[in-house]
């Protein structure tokens, strides 16, 4: 029970990070020490799970998929996404400049946290660092404006966003903002638009 409560709280931290452009949920997972377990758990959702279920039944499948870790984590993420959505949509409408400044501060802080995780500096880190800077600089120009797009584009945006959210240092919400869908998705979460959430969530599942 204690581990489940702790995992919910960690999930809430990830959800809060994923809800705002500038910070990746993957960064929070790395900071709180669950990133490797999360990636390994997601990796297990594949054809191998059917073999485990056939051989060992439901209890074996629950253990194989690490659902005692994943379900509390998803619950925490969901709680944060819903609560933060109300605040963010209000701030976007009334204090857009201050909100953007806050997002920029989060970008700087998350970059510092990821840099500290690297430990001692090595010159061989320079090339990946420069490559990351180039990708970050040109990625917004490569992503299309999807603000007027339909369901399929929303599905694709979900796949793109979740891929970024799982990477420390890359904000999926920022990519949604660039694609013109951040306000749409957050408003859908706020109003419990099940159609929008379902399409976007399906894209997220594919992107995982």
Helices and strands as residue ranges (DSSP letters): H 2-19, H 25-32, H 35-43, H 47-64, H 67-94, H 96-117, H 125-142, H 151-165, H 172-178, H 182-190, H 194-207
